[in-house]
Amino acid sequence: MSFNSFGRLFRFTTWGESHGPALGAVVDGCPPGIALSEEDIQPWLDKRRPGTSRFTTQRREPDQVRILSGVFEGKTTGTPISLMIENVDQRSKDYGNVALAYRPGHADYAYDAKYGFRDYRGGGRSSARETAARVAAGAVARAVIPQVRIRAWVEAIGGDRIDYEAFDDAQIDANPFFCPDAAAAERWEAIVDGARKSGSSVGAIVACEATGVPAGWGAPLYAKLDSELASACMSINAVKGFEIGDGFAAAALTGEQNADPMRSGNGAPRFLANHAGGIAGGIATGQPVTMRVAFKPTSSILTPVDTITRTGEETQIATKGRHDPCVGIRGVPVVEAMVALVLADQALLHRGQCG
């Protein structure tokens, strides 16, 4: 069975392939009466759009979204919201060799093993092109939770990390890397250019913070806010790791070091630290919800690597076409979208149980 939907009350389903005529999403469960237009969605798609710099794929897609249903006179109706984005710059001929042999690190073999058949054009459904639909759906989710601010940035590329002492929020949208450290952004130009020119790729870490999340969102055990966020972010193409708060670093701390001490505040606790990333027992504490997402290097590379054909013959493959030398860069708006989708869902779940 294939699972193409995510969410419980605020639910979305994506559809389409990398080289099909279009792709999109159907958002269901959105409350009625919320102001929504294509102009509200487009800026988020523009952040993810390919071809905006030499550091991303040169596929030229305008990623113009169309709202096909669920909105009337500028407001949501409470019925399914259908979103469509046309594909206009496919080059399927670049993938002739992929039809015959598997790209190591990509989902080619896994899809063949599951279905016995696959769309090899750009990876079909396994392509990161699918994330455009997630970003469109995430824009709808943001309209449901306007009190929450979600901000993501690239924390590291190719193992080179930013200096948090130099963190400048204004820099995130001022360079092609979504980097809050101007000096690191300059270093990353050489790292990503080097990978691109050599026909290789590099990985990245994306950090994300959601502020304004009220205490109480989430649930114990099987719908924990942190497990829902982990599931959402781990579903993104090329993501291989996820952390909440201190994450793996917490394993090296003592109990008192890892504690988030509290003092009396103005009607709510005043926390002196946030090692837990704003979540305790699966429920938001009212602190910023913080997370980190690890993206592997892009699997489609020009450097020849050992593989086998569909009939089991040993060979090598070098992937032609236009690919991101660092897929984590354009992963920033995708992470933001998935966080928004989870939080919108959790907001409705909380209201449904607790009023």
C-alpha positions as CSV (number, residue, x, y, z in Angstrom):
1,M,0.0,0.0,0.0
2,S,1.2,3.5,-0.8
3,F,0.8,6.4,1.6
4,N,0.5,9.8,0.1
5,S,-1.3,11.6,2.8
6,F,-0.2,13.2,6.1
7,G,-2.0,14.6,9.1
8,R,-5.0,13.7,11.3
9,L,-7.5,16.6,11.2
10,F,-5.6,19.0,9.0
11,R,-4.7,16.5,6.3
12,F,-3.0,16.9,2.9
13,T,-2.3,14.5,0.0
14,T,0.3,15.2,-2.7
15,W,0.1,13.9,-6.2
16,G,2.2,14.0,-9.4
17,E,5.7,13.1,-10.6
18,S,8.9,15.0,-11.5
19,H,8.3,14.8,-15.3
20,G,4.5,14.6,-15.4
21,P,2.3,17.4,-16.7
22,A,1.7,18.8,-13.2
23,L,1.9,18.1,-9.5
24,G,-0.1,19.3,-6.6
25,A,-1.8,18.8,-3.3
26,V,-5.3,18.4,-1.8
27,V,-5.6,19.9,1.6
28,D,-8.6,18.7,3.7
29,G,-9.8,19.7,7.1
30,C,-8.9,23.4,6.7
31,P,-11.4,25.5,8.8
32,P,-13.8,27.7,6.8
33,G,-13.6,31.5,6.6
34,I,-9.8,31.9,6.4
35,A,-8.5,34.4,3.9
36,L,-6.5,32.6,1.3
37,S,-5.4,33.4,-2.3
38,E,-2.8,32.3,-4.7
39,E,-0.8,35.4,-3.7
40,D,-0.6,34.1,-0.2
41,I,0.9,30.8,-1.4
42,Q,3.3,32.0,-4.1
43,P,6.0,33.7,-2.0
44,W,6.7,30.4,-0.2
45,L,7.0,28.5,-3.5
46,D,9.3,31.2,-4.8
47,K,11.7,30.5,-1.9
48,R,11.9,26.9,-3.0
49,R,11.8,27.5,-6.8
50,P,14.7,26.0,-8.8
51,G,17.1,27.9,-10.9
52,T,17.4,31.0,-8.6
53,S,21.2,30.8,-8.4
54,R,24.1,28.7,-9.7
55,F,24.0,26.8,-6.4
56,T,20.8,25.0,-7.2
57,T,19.4,23.0,-10.1
58,Q,19.1,24.9,-13.3
59,R,15.8,23.4,-14.1
60,R,13.6,26.4,-15.0
61,E,10.2,26.1,-13.3
62,P,8.1,29.1,-12.5
63,D,6.1,27.0,-9.9
64,Q,3.0,29.1,-10.4
65,V,0.3,27.7,-8.1
66,R,-3.4,27.5,-9.0
67,I,-6.2,27.1,-6.5
68,L,-8.8,24.8,-8.1
69,S,-11.2,24.3,-5.3
70,G,-12.0,25.0,-1.6
71,V,-11.8,28.8,-1.8
72,F,-14.7,31.2,-2.6
73,E,-14.6,35.0,-2.6
74,G,-11.1,34.9,-1.1
75,K,-11.9,32.7,1.8
76,T,-11.7,29.0,2.5
77,T,-15.0,27.1,2.4
78,G,-14.2,24.2,4.7
79,T,-14.1,21.8,1.7
80,P,-11.0,20.2,0.1
81,I,-8.5,22.8,-1.3
82,S,-7.0,21.6,-4.5
83,L,-3.6,23.1,-5.5
84,M,-1.9,22.6,-8.8
85,I,1.6,23.4,-10.1
86,E,2.4,22.8,-13.7
87,N,5.8,21.2,-14.8
88,V,7.1,23.2,-17.8
89,D,10.8,22.4,-18.1
90,Q,11.2,18.6,-18.1
91,R,14.1,16.9,-20.0
92,S,13.2,13.3,-19.8
93,K,15.8,12.3,-22.4
94,D,18.5,13.0,-19.8
95,Y,17.4,9.9,-17.9
96,G,17.8,7.2,-20.6
97,N,20.7,5.5,-18.7
98,V,18.7,5.6,-15.4
99,A,16.0,3.4,-17.1
100,L,18.6,0.7,-17.5
101,A,20.7,1.0,-14.3
102,Y,20.1,2.1,-10.7
103,R,21.6,5.2,-9.2
104,P,23.2,4.3,-5.9
105,G,21.8,6.3,-3.0
106,H,18.6,7.0,-5.0
107,A,15.3,5.2,-4.7
108,D,15.6,3.5,-8.1
109,Y,16.2,0.0,-6.8
110,A,13.8,0.4,-3.9
111,Y,10.9,1.4,-6.2
112,D,11.6,-1.5,-8.5
113,A,11.7,-3.9,-5.6
114,K,8.4,-2.6,-4.3
115,Y,6.4,-2.1,-7.5
116,G,8.2,-4.1,-10.2
117,F,8.1,-1.0,-12.3
118,R,9.1,2.7,-11.9
119,D,9.0,6.1,-13.5
120,Y,12.7,6.7,-14.1
121,R,12.2,10.2,-15.5
122,G,13.9,12.4,-12.9
123,G,13.0,9.8,-10.3
124,G,9.3,10.1,-10.8
125,R,7.5,10.2,-7.4
126,S,10.8,9.9,-5.5
127,S,12.1,13.2,-6.9
128,A,12.4,16.2,-4.6
129,R,10.2,17.9,-7.2
130,E,7.3,16.6,-5.1
131,T,8.2,18.9,-2.3
132,A,6.8,21.9,-4.2
133,A,3.3,20.5,-3.4
134,R,4.2,20.3,0.3
135,V,5.3,23.9,0.3
136,A,2.0,25.0,-1.3
137,A,0.1,23.0,1.3
138,G,2.3,24.4,4.0
139,A,1.3,27.9,3.0
140,V,-2.4,27.0,3.7
141,A,-1.3,25.6,7.1
142,R,0.4,28.9,8.0
143,A,-3.0,30.7,7.4
144,V,-4.5,28.4,10.1
145,I,-1.9,29.3,12.7
146,P,-1.1,33.0,12.1
147,Q,0.1,33.4,15.8
148,V,3.1,31.1,15.1
149,R,6.3,32.2,13.4
150,I,8.3,29.5,11.7
151,R,11.8,30.3,10.6
152,A,14.4,27.9,9.2
153,W,18.0,28.4,8.0
154,V,21.0,26.3,6.8
155,E,23.3,25.6,9.8
156,A,26.0,23.7,7.9
157,I,27.0,22.7,4.4
158,G,29.6,20.0,3.7
159,G,30.5,19.9,7.5
160,D,31.2,23.6,7.6
161,R,29.0,25.2,10.3
162,I,27.8,28.7,11.0
163,D,29.0,30.7,14.0
164,Y,25.9,31.3,16.2
165,E,27.7,34.3,17.7
166,A,27.4,35.9,14.2
167,F,23.7,35.0,13.8
168,D,21.8,37.7,11.9
169,D,18.2,36.9,11.0
170,A,18.3,39.5,8.2
171,Q,21.0,37.5,6.4
172,I,18.8,34.4,5.9
173,D,17.0,36.0,3.0
174,A,20.0,38.0,1.8
175,N,22.0,35.2,0.3
176,P,21.3,32.0,-1.8
177,F,22.0,29.6,1.1
178,F,19.5,30.8,3.6
179,C,22.5,31.4,5.9
180,P,22.3,33.7,8.9
181,D,26.1,34.0,9.1
182,A,27.5,36.2,6.2
183,A,31.1,34.8,6.6
184,A,29.8,31.2,6.4
185,A,27.8,32.1,3.3
186,E,31.0,33.3,1.6
187,R,32.8,30.0,2.5
188,W,29.9,27.9,1.2
189,E,30.1,29.5,-2.2
190,A,33.5,27.7,-2.7
191,I,32.2,24.5,-1.2
192,V,29.1,24.2,-3.3
193,D,30.8,25.5,-6.5
194,G,33.6,22.9,-6.0
195,A,31.0,20.1,-5.6
196,R,29.1,21.3,-8.7
197,K,32.2,21.7,-10.9
198,S,33.5,18.3,-9.9
199,G,30.2,16.6,-10.7
200,S,29.6,15.7,-7.0
201,S,27.4,17.0,-4.2
202,V,27.4,17.8,-0.5
203,G,25.0,17.5,2.4
204,A,23.6,20.1,4.8
205,I,21.9,20.6,8.1
206,V,18.8,22.8,8.3
207,A,17.8,24.3,11.7
208,C,14.2,25.4,12.3
209,E,12.5,27.4,15.1
210,A,8.8,27.8,15.7
211,T,7.9,30.6,18.1
212,G,4.4,31.4,19.4
213,V,3.4,27.8,19.8
214,P,1.1,27.8,22.9
215,A,1.8,25.5,25.8
216,G,-0.5,22.4,25.5
217,W,-0.3,21.6,21.8
218,G,0.6,18.0,21.2
219,A,-0.4,14.8,23.0
220,P,1.1,12.1,25.2
221,L,2.5,8.9,23.7
222,Y,1.3,8.3,20.1
223,A,0.7,11.8,18.8
224,K,3.6,13.5,20.5
225,L,4.4,16.9,19.0
226,D,8.0,15.9,18.6
227,S,7.3,12.5,17.0
228,E,4.9,14.2,14.6
229,L,7.5,16.7,13.6
230,A,10.1,13.9,13.3
231,S,7.8,12.0,11.0
232,A,7.0,15.0,8.9
233,C,10.6,16.0,8.4
234,M,11.9,12.5,7.9
235,S,9.4,12.2,5.1
236,I,11.2,14.9,3.1
237,N,13.4,13.6,0.3
238,A,17.1,13.2,1.2
239,V,16.5,13.7,5.0
240,K,18.5,11.1,7.0
241,G,18.4,12.6,10.5
242,F,16.3,14.7,12.9
243,E,16.8,16.2,16.3
244,I,14.6,18.1,18.8
245,G,16.3,20.6,21.1
246,D,19.8,19.4,22.0
247,G,19.0,16.1,20.3
248,F,21.9,13.6,20.4
249,A,24.1,16.1,22.3
250,A,21.7,15.6,25.3
251,A,23.1,12.1,25.6
252,A,26.5,13.6,26.8
253,L,24.9,15.8,29.5
254,T,24.1,15.1,33.1
255,G,20.6,15.4,34.5
256,E,21.2,18.8,35.9
257,Q,22.9,20.0,32.8
258,N,20.0,18.8,30.6
259,A,17.3,20.3,32.9
260,D,15.3,23.4,31.8
261,P,15.1,25.2,35.2
262,M,11.9,27.2,35.8
263,R,11.1,30.4,37.8
264,S,7.9,32.2,38.3
265,G,6.8,34.3,35.3
266,N,3.9,36.4,34.3
267,G,1.1,33.8,34.4
268,A,3.4,31.1,33.1
269,P,6.8,29.5,33.9
270,R,9.9,31.4,33.0
271,F,12.4,28.9,31.6
272,L,16.1,29.5,32.0
273,A,17.1,27.0,29.3
274,N,15.6,25.1,26.4
275,H,17.4,21.8,26.0
276,A,14.1,20.0,25.4
277,G,13.4,22.1,22.3
278,G,10.1,23.4,23.6
279,I,8.5,20.0,24.1
280,A,8.1,17.9,27.2
281,G,6.2,14.6,27.3
282,G,5.1,15.2,23.7
283,I,3.4,18.5,24.6
284,A,4.5,22.0,23.9
285,T,5.8,24.0,26.9
286,G,5.3,27.5,25.3
287,Q,9.0,27.8,24.6
288,P,10.3,28.0,21.0
289,V,10.1,24.6,19.3
290,T,13.6,24.0,17.9
291,M,14.8,21.2,15.6
292,R,17.6,20.3,13.2
293,V,17.2,18.2,10.0
294,A,20.1,16.5,8.2
295,F,20.1,16.3,4.4
296,K,22.4,13.8,2.7
297,P,24.3,14.8,-0.5
298,T,22.3,14.7,-3.7
299,S,22.3,11.1,-5.1
300,S,22.1,12.2,-8.7
301,I,25.7,13.1,-9.6
302,L,27.9,13.3,-12.7
303,T,30.8,11.3,-11.0
304,P,30.6,7.7,-12.1
305,V,29.8,5.2,-9.3
306,D,29.5,1.4,-9.3
307,T,26.1,0.0,-9.8
308,I,24.1,-2.8,-11.5
309,T,21.6,-2.9,-14.3
310,R,18.0,-4.0,-13.8
311,T,19.1,-7.4,-15.1
312,G,21.9,-7.7,-12.5
313,E,25.0,-6.8,-14.7
314,E,27.7,-4.8,-13.0
315,T,28.4,-1.4,-14.5
316,Q,28.9,2.3,-13.6
317,I,26.5,5.2,-13.8
318,A,26.9,9.0,-14.1
319,T,23.6,10.8,-13.9
320,K,23.0,13.5,-16.5
321,G,20.5,16.2,-16.1
322,R,20.1,19.2,-13.8
323,H,20.4,18.6,-10.1
324,D,21.1,20.4,-6.9
325,P,24.7,20.2,-5.8
326,C,23.3,20.6,-2.3
327,V,19.7,19.6,-1.9
328,G,19.6,20.9,1.7
329,I,19.6,24.5,0.5
330,R,16.1,24.3,-1.1
331,G,15.2,22.1,1.8
332,V,14.7,25.2,4.0
333,P,11.2,26.2,2.8
334,V,10.2,22.5,2.7
335,V,11.2,22.0,6.4
336,E,9.2,25.2,7.2
337,A,6.2,23.8,5.3
338,M,6.2,20.5,7.1
339,V,6.5,22.2,10.5
340,A,3.6,24.4,9.6
341,L,1.5,21.4,8.5
342,V,2.2,19.6,11.8
343,L,1.4,22.6,13.9
344,A,-1.8,23.4,12.1
345,D,-2.9,19.8,12.6
346,Q,-1.9,19.9,16.3
347,A,-3.8,23.2,16.8
348,L,-7.0,21.6,15.5
349,L,-6.5,18.4,17.6
350,H,-6.0,20.5,20.7
351,R,-9.1,22.5,20.1
352,G,-11.1,19.4,19.4
353,Q,-10.2,17.8,22.7
354,C,-9.6,20.8,25.1
355,G,-11.7,23.5,23.5
